[in-house]
Structure formats: structure tokens, C-alpha cells
Amino acid sequence: MTAETRGTSMFKYLLSSDAVEMEAPIERAWEILTDFERYGEWNPFTPRVTTDFEIGSRVNLRAMIGPVPLKQVERIERVEPPERLVWTTKIGHRAMLFARREQHLEPLGETRCRYVTTDAFSGLLTPLVVLLFGPLVRRGFNDVARGLKARAEATSGGNRPS
């Protein structure tokens, strides 16, 4: 996957983080990624998330779009430990704006893994949303990737904080 954002058509757009490799087992990265209560300790883009992890349940999050916190309500769509977490949101009817965020972990051996996140936008408002917020979201996604890497590497093995 490339580090650039990629447009697929006028009303669809796939935004991607950089793929980040980390010296940590995939299970440790997954544990951090799904411990929403501690997001504020390592995740500068989405420092606050609450959900019960049930398919279809609400995901209440606060994303930092630049210096402005944005409250967002999304829905859990898939939970596939330890490799994929998916949530979605829409504005108005799905034809106006729909977004599907996927966070992927891929094992690269017993003690290494790779993380990447994507947001697939579709609907009539996609060009406007991408124009106004695309670079900020991509920067935020990369901040999440780097934060997850730092946290996973710092807490792998016997160095986990209590």
C-alpha cells in the first residue's frame, strides 16, 4: 500500500496512513489498539473512544482535526482479533456521505507486525470532505500509527507498564 492518498472516482475516495512496522507481536499491538480507555495515553488523533465492541454498537469518539476536537458517532461493523477493526459512519442518507474506517494489523513473524489504517469515503459530499479534511485526517492516521508503534515497542515483553 502506498503512503499517498488515492482517489478512485469523483464520489469515492480511499485515504490511507503509511504502513508502519513495529517490533512487537501482533497480539500486543491488538491489545493496545482495542484498549480504548487508554487511548489518551498514546493516541493524539483520537484520544477518547468509548464503545462496547458489539457489532452494530455505537462508537463515540473525539478526533483532533487539527487543533479542533470533533465529536463523532460511528458504528462497529467488524471485529476480527488480532487483525482487523472496522467502524462506519454516515451523514444523512448513505448517499450523502458514508465512511468506512479499517484498522489492519498483519503479522510479520512472532515478534513483529505491520499496521495500516484506511478510510473509504463515498457519497455526494466526498469531494468536499476530502478537500477540507483529507490532509488532516491522513496526518492524524499517521500519528495513530506512530503512536501505536511507540506504545507497542515500549511495552512488549517484560516492559509493560502496570
C-alpha positions as CSV (number, residue, x, y, z in Angstrom):
1,M,0.0,0.0,0.0
2,T,1.4,3.4,-0.9
3,A,1.8,6.2,1.5
4,E,-0.2,8.6,-0.6
5,T,-4.0,9.1,-0.6
6,R,-5.6,7.7,-3.6
7,G,-8.8,8.9,-5.4
8,T,-10.8,6.2,-7.0
9,S,-13.6,8.4,-8.6
10,M,-15.3,11.7,-8.1
11,F,-17.6,10.4,-5.3
12,K,-15.4,7.7,-3.8
13,Y,-12.0,8.2,-2.1
14,L,-9.6,6.0,-0.2
15,L,-7.4,7.7,2.3
16,S,-4.6,5.7,3.8
17,S,-2.0,6.0,6.5
18,D,1.6,5.0,6.0
19,A,2.2,1.3,6.7
20,V,4.2,1.1,9.9
21,E,6.2,-1.9,11.0
22,M,6.8,-2.5,14.7
23,E,9.0,-4.7,16.8
24,A,6.1,-6.2,18.8
25,P,3.9,-9.2,18.5
26,I,0.6,-8.7,16.7
27,E,-1.3,-9.7,19.9
28,R,0.3,-6.8,21.8
29,A,-0.5,-4.3,19.1
30,W,-4.1,-5.5,19.0
31,E,-4.3,-5.3,22.8
32,I,-3.3,-1.6,22.7
33,L,-5.5,-0.9,19.7
34,T,-8.6,-2.2,21.4
35,D,-7.9,-0.7,24.9
36,F,-10.0,2.4,24.3
37,E,-9.8,3.5,27.9
38,R,-6.0,4.2,27.4
39,Y,-6.2,5.9,24.0
40,G,-5.4,9.3,25.6
41,E,-2.0,7.9,26.8
42,W,-0.7,7.3,23.2
43,N,-3.2,8.3,20.5
44,P,-3.0,12.0,19.7
45,F,-5.6,11.9,16.9
46,T,-8.4,10.0,18.7
47,P,-7.6,10.4,22.4
48,R,-11.1,9.4,23.6
49,V,-13.2,6.5,22.4
50,T,-16.0,4.6,24.1
51,T,-17.8,1.5,22.8
52,D,-18.9,-1.9,24.0
53,F,-17.3,-3.6,21.0
54,E,-20.5,-5.3,19.9
55,I,-21.3,-5.4,16.2
56,G,-23.7,-2.6,15.4
57,S,-23.0,-0.7,18.6
58,R,-22.1,3.0,18.9
59,V,-18.5,4.2,18.8
60,N,-18.3,7.6,20.5
61,L,-15.1,9.2,19.7
62,R,-13.3,12.5,19.8
63,A,-11.0,13.1,16.9
64,M,-8.5,16.0,16.8
65,I,-8.9,17.5,13.4
66,G,-6.0,19.9,13.6
67,P,-6.5,21.9,16.8
68,V,-10.2,21.4,16.8
69,P,-11.8,18.4,18.7
70,L,-14.6,16.8,16.7
71,K,-17.2,14.6,18.4
72,Q,-18.1,11.7,16.1
73,V,-20.6,8.8,16.4
74,E,-19.8,5.7,14.4
75,R,-20.9,2.0,14.5
76,I,-18.8,-1.1,15.0
77,E,-19.0,-3.2,11.8
78,R,-16.3,-5.9,12.3
79,V,-14.0,-7.1,15.0
80,E,-11.5,-9.7,13.8
81,P,-8.9,-10.2,16.5
82,P,-6.0,-9.7,16.2
83,E,-6.1,-8.4,12.6
84,R,-8.9,-6.1,11.8
85,L,-11.2,-3.5,13.4
86,V,-13.8,-1.7,11.3
87,W,-16.3,1.1,12.1
88,T,-18.5,3.2,9.9
89,T,-20.4,6.4,9.9
90,K,-22.7,8.4,7.6
91,I,-24.1,11.9,7.4
92,G,-27.7,11.9,6.5
93,H,-28.6,9.3,4.0
94,R,-25.7,7.0,3.0
95,A,-25.7,8.6,-0.5
96,M,-24.7,11.9,1.1
97,L,-21.6,10.7,2.9
98,F,-20.5,7.3,4.1
99,A,-17.1,6.4,5.6
100,R,-15.7,3.0,6.5
101,R,-12.6,3.0,8.7
102,E,-10.5,-0.1,8.7
103,Q,-7.5,-0.7,11.0
104,H,-5.4,-3.6,10.0
105,L,-2.6,-5.5,11.7
106,E,-0.5,-8.0,9.8
107,P,1.9,-10.4,11.5
108,L,5.5,-10.3,10.2
109,G,6.7,-13.1,12.4
110,E,6.3,-13.9,16.1
111,T,7.7,-10.6,17.3
112,R,6.9,-8.1,14.5
113,C,3.8,-6.8,12.8
114,R,2.6,-4.1,10.5
115,Y,-0.2,-1.5,11.0
116,V,-2.1,0.5,8.4
117,T,-5.5,2.3,8.6
118,T,-7.8,3.4,5.8
119,D,-10.9,5.4,5.5
120,A,-13.1,4.7,2.4
121,F,-15.4,7.7,1.7
122,S,-18.4,7.6,-0.7
123,G,-21.3,9.8,-1.4
124,L,-22.1,13.3,-2.8
125,L,-20.1,15.1,0.0
126,T,-16.9,13.1,-0.5
127,P,-15.1,15.7,-2.7
128,L,-15.8,18.5,-0.1
129,V,-14.9,16.3,2.9
130,V,-11.6,15.2,1.3
131,L,-10.8,18.8,0.2
132,L,-11.4,20.2,3.7
133,F,-10.3,17.4,6.0
134,G,-8.3,14.8,3.9
135,P,-4.8,16.1,4.8
136,L,-5.7,16.5,8.5
137,V,-7.2,13.0,8.7
138,R,-4.2,11.5,6.9
139,R,-1.8,13.3,9.3
140,G,-4.0,12.0,12.2
141,F,-3.9,8.5,10.9
142,N,-0.1,8.6,10.7
143,D,0.0,10.0,14.2
144,V,-2.0,7.0,15.3
145,A,0.3,4.6,13.5
146,R,3.4,6.1,15.1
147,G,1.8,6.2,18.5
148,L,0.8,2.6,18.3
149,K,4.3,1.6,17.2
150,A,5.9,3.5,20.1
151,R,3.5,2.1,22.7
152,A,3.7,-1.5,21.4
153,E,7.5,-1.4,21.2
154,A,7.8,0.2,24.7
155,T,5.5,-2.3,26.3
156,S,6.4,-5.5,24.6
157,G,7.9,-8.4,26.5
158,G,8.6,-7.7,30.2
159,N,8.5,-3.9,29.9
160,R,4.7,-3.5,30.2
161,P,3.5,-0.7,32.5
162,S,1.3,-1.9,35.3
